[in-house]
Amino acid sequence: MKTTVAKKNGAGDLASKSIKTPIGDLQVAASEEGLVAVVFPVETKRSYGDARGSVPARMHLDQAVQALQDYFAGKRKDFRDLTLVPSGTPFQLSVWEALLKIPFGVTKSYGDIAREIDNPKGVRAVGLANGRNPIPVIVPCHRVIGTNGTLTGFGGGLPVKKWLLAHEGVTTRELI
């Protein structure tokens, strides 16, 4: 099954939990429709705590938690089997769809993403959408870097972005 970004923006009956990872404790939340959020420890405006949720929500949550654990253990390079239901505008959803196409260990620039969504002048808007990605790591916004190879802003902080890229074997001048 292919990773999909659902077009509807419903949360349903959420199930959520915190998991320990090499980049800190992440909160993961899922609805009956699929995964809705991965939250970095530094994000204080989004919090899901631990919620039992419905059986379908727990199934999506458990699948996402296992996928993240496998990723951090070096056993997984993609998340194609997860169903994602991020909440966003049509433009944001198009950017996040483009991010899902960036392979493990590969980076692209904001301009690359803007061109891929047929909006070559929308580089800044792509950056804003990238920064509002509600499902980081799984929707790999960390793989977007500056045109000159520099690491730019990241919701989890630049040290986390560096760690994720190094974990995937990416070398840029800032990681050497």
Salt bridges, closest charged atoms under 4 A:
ASP25 OD2 - LYS20 NZ 3.48
GLU33 OE2 - LYS8 NZ 3.76
GLU43 OE1 - ARG46 NE 3.16
ASP78 OD2 - ARG80 NH2 3.04
ASP81 OD1 - ARG76 NH1 2.80
GLU97 OE2 - LYS7 NZ 3.60
ASP112 OD1 - ARG115 NH2 2.73
GLU116 OE2 - LYS108 NZ 2.44
GLU168 OE2 - HIS142 NE2 2.81
GLU168 OE1 - ARG143 NE 2.76
